[in-house]
Amino acid sequence: MPTVSNFPTDLDTDSVTEQAPNEIGSAARESETSPLVRIRSLLPGLARAEQRVAKVVLDDPSAVARRSITEVALAASTSETTVTRFCKAVGVGGYPQLRIALAADTARSEARSTRNLGGEIAVDDDLAAVVGKVSFADARAVEETAEQLDIATLQRVIDLLADAGRTDVYGVGASAFVAADLQQKLHRIGRVCFAWSDTHIMLTSAAVLGAGDVAIGVSHTGATTDTVEALQVVREHGATTVALTNFPRSPITEVADYVLTTAARETTFRSGATASRIAQLTVIDCLFIGVAQRHMDSASAALEATRDAVGGHRLGVRPDGRRRPRETGK
């Protein structure tokens, strides 16, 4: 099973794999999107010196857009050759192209919003500042995920889920909640779907899937041993595998037939826990709605039936707090 040493751990699990994976050949995952989103997603797989260049770029992209390659190399305590190698590693060709991409991205960001609250929460931030930074990070995670999401791959996965005999979703730790959300949504429209978070049950599930079935592995880092191993077993038994991760060159992509990526940036105290989950849930919602569209009549009927089934367990009040009128039978 592929392993990696420099991918960060998150709340998915404390155990991660240990050896760097091979390059991923999907052109879609190297698509034209925000250079900062791409740099953040590829950061764990870069060499140490290249990571220092990435930090300089991410800390102040607008400044880097104005700097020479020599100035950036000095700021990162490395060589101009390493800066050029970094540019190629993140798919922008060379340093002139990186400057242009950063300048364009800065202009788009300024046009989109005049506020940039940043992600780091300081010890002396008041509660209003904390709320602002958290909401800003969450909103940007959703926006940037949507901007870079590969629509062709998303459509193919929707088609597979719509026709699947059975769908199993794997995720541990915080990712287990995302897996459970997809299971609940698909189950409500009559699709056979199971969500598993226990390693032994995940492997048991993987061993009984076959052609026509789909397994989805959810892992923010893409380096969660339990989830990677389960998808590997699924692939060995002939079912289709899908990965949902923030890092397109992480180990989980080595055992996935299709990869859907998020673009979450974390704030202090929230590594792998909140913004990443919101980004993942955005993709989950897109998958669910796409499948429901494919089965519009039966999905609508199923949603109505499930709504009626639980209707008796709601208090008889309107959302505005006023009591609903009683049924008179007339």
Salt bridges, closest charged atoms under 4 A:
ASP12 OD1 - ARG277 NH2 3.78
GLU23 OE1 - ARG249 NE 3.53
GLU30 OE2 - ARG249 NH2 2.76
GLU50 OE2 - ARG85 NE 3.15
ASP59 OD2 - LYS55 NZ 2.80
ASP105 OD1 - ARG108 NH2 3.27
ASP125 OD2 - LYS133 NZ 2.86
ASP138 OD1 - ARG270 NH2 3.02
GLU143 OE1 - ARG140 NH1 2.24
GLU144 OE1 - ARG40 NH2 2.87
GLU144 OE2 - ARG140 NH2 2.88
GLU144 OE2 - ARG265 NH2 2.47
GLU147 OE2 - ARG112 NH2 3.11
ASP159 OD1 - ARG294 NH1 2.83
ASP163 OD1 - ARG294 NH2 3.18
ASP168 OD1 - ARG166 NE 2.72
ASP181 OD2 - LYS185 NZ 2.77
ASP257 OD1 - ARG235 NH2 3.15
ASP285 OD1 - LYS185 NZ 3.43
GLU304 OE1 - ARG307 NH1 2.78
ASP320 OD2 - ARG322 NE 2.85
